[in-house]
Amino acid sequence: MNDVRPGDPGYRLAFYDSAIHFVDAQLKRVFDALQDAGWAESTLVILVSDHGEELGEHGAFGHKSTLYRESLMVPLVLRYPRVIEADQTVEVPASLLDIFPTVLDLGRARAARWAPGDQSAALHQAERASLEKSCRTWATPLC
């Protein structure tokens, strides 16, 4: 990013790329520590964001000014080598509400009561979930 200056056309993208590189380096430290401790294969790691990011695809930058897919799609990654096969992509829509029942399911536990998510549609089993199960109803249906 040293050769890109504020005001240059690629500045925002270079700044974002630098931030991603920094996060990647920190994740490497976490994964290296898990490996060194002998826990890499038996530890569930969940990476999630609170929003997507628009990087000029529709003439805007950020995540609060449009409803394009780039802003709405939220990164969600699960890593648990003993249970979840690597390099899978699940196309079924998921909700952050699905994370808790997923953790319970992976730990072979059950919540006494958990209304927001359907435990049978845990994220690592999402290929078995229907679109109807993955959507939630609030004041108005989301799907």
C-alpha positions, 0 to 999 in steps of 0.5 A, spaced: 500 500 500 506 504 500 505 506 492 498 508 493 495 514 496 489 517 498 485 520 492 488 514 488 483 510 484 485 504 487 486 507 494 480 504 498 481 497 495 488 497 497 486 499 504 481 493 504 486 488 501 491 490 507 486 489 512 484 483 509 492 481 509 492 483 517 486 479 519 489 473 515 496 474 518 492 473 525 488 467 523 495 464 521 497 465 528 491 462 531 491 456 527 499 455 528 498 456 536 492 450 535 497 446 531 502 447 536 498 445 542 495 439 538 488 442 538 488 443 530 484 437 529 479 437 534 477 445 535 471 448 532 473 455 529 467 459 526 469 466 522 463 470 521 462 478 519 456 482 521 456 485 514 458 484 507 462 489 503 461 493 497 468 495 493 465 499 487 461 493 484 455 498 483 459 505 484 459 505 492 464 503 497 462 500 504 456 496 507 450 501 509 448 505 503 445 499 498 442 493 498 446 489 493 448 482 494 455 484 496 453 488 502 448 483 504 452 477 504 455 475 510 462 471 510 461 465 515 466 459 515 466 453 519 472 449 520 472 443 524 476 437 521 474 431 525 467 433 523 466 437 517 470 436 510 474 441 508 473 446 501 465 445 502 461 451 499 453 451 502 449 455 498 443 454 502 441 461 506 443 461 513 442 465 519 446 467 524 441 464 529 443 458 526 450 458 529 448 456 536 444 450 534 450 448 530 455 448 535 450 444 540 449 439 534 457 439 533 458 438 540 452 433 541 448 437 545 441 439 545 438 445 548 432 445 553 429 450 549 431 454 543 426 457 539 430 461 534 433 456 530 431 449 528 437 444 531 435 439 525 438 444 520 445 445 523 449 449 518 454 443 517 448 439 515 445 445 511 444 441 504 439 437 508 435 444 510 430 447 505 430 454 503 423 454 508 427 452 514 433 457 513 428 463 513 426 466 519 419 470 520 419 476 523 414 482 523 414 480 515 417 474 512 424 475 510 424 470 504 
